[in-house]
Amino acid sequence: MLLAQDRGEQARTALAAVPEPPRDHMQEAMWCLTARAAVRLGERGIAAHAAAALRGACAEHAGAASGMLTLGPVARYLAEAEACAGAG
């Protein structure tokens, strides 16, 4: 939401403070959101960490196991995070 409000520095601070998601039905969705924010902010280290967490779920749909939402294929977020992590 901070990025959508053009509050990049606050978004960067919030991203740096994000804890690892709990191991539950929302884990992949939370990692995908973290990966997307890291990519948008160019935070290569956080993108690499998110990519490592998502690799095992690359064939899944993020959040689908929750029965509440899906963010689409994990593979899309993984590819973005890996590209960001490898940039530079």
N, C-alpha and C positions, 0 to 999 in steps of 0.2 A: 504494500500500500504506500509506503514511503517513496518508492521509486515512481509510482503513478502520480504522486503529488510533487514530483521533481525535487525531492529532498534527499539527494544522493549521499551527502555526508552522514546524515542520520541513518540512512539505510545501511551504509557501510558499517557504522557503529553497531547497529542492531544485528547485522549478519555476523559480525565478529563475536557477538555474545550468544548466538544461538547454540543451545546444547544439542548433543546427539539425540535423535529421536528415540523414544522407547521402542523396544522390539514387540510391536503389536501390528494390527491390521492397517495402520496408517503409516508405518515406517517408510515404505517406499515413496508414498506421496510426500511426506515431510522432507525426505532426502531430495526428491525432484524439485520441490520448491526452493530448497537451499541451493541446489545446483543452478537453477534458473537465476536466482538472485546473484549468485557468485559470477555467473557468466555476464549478466547485465552490468555488473560493477567491475568486471575485469579482475576479480580476486582469484588468481590462479591457484594458490594453495588450497583455498576452500573448495574450489571446483575439483581439484585433484582428490581431495578427501571425499567429497560427495560421489565422484565417479567410482572410487574404490568401493564405497558402500553399495553402489547400485549395480555393479557388474554381475553379481549373482542373480539379479532380478531382471536382466535385460529382456527376457521374453515375456514379461508380465505387463499388466496395466496398473499404473500407480494408483493405489487406493481402492481398486476394485474389490479386494477381499473384505473391505469394510462394509460393503453393501450400501454405502452412503454416497460415494462419489468416485469418479475416476478422472485422473489428469491425463489419460491417454497412455500410449506406450512408453515404458521406462526407457526403451532404447533411444528415443528422441532426446530425452534429457541427458542420458549417458553420453551420447555423441557430442552434444553441445559442451558438456563439462569436460570431456576429454580434449576437445579442440581448444577450449580456453586454457586448460592446464598445460597443454603443449605449446601454446603460443609464446612468442617472445624469443 
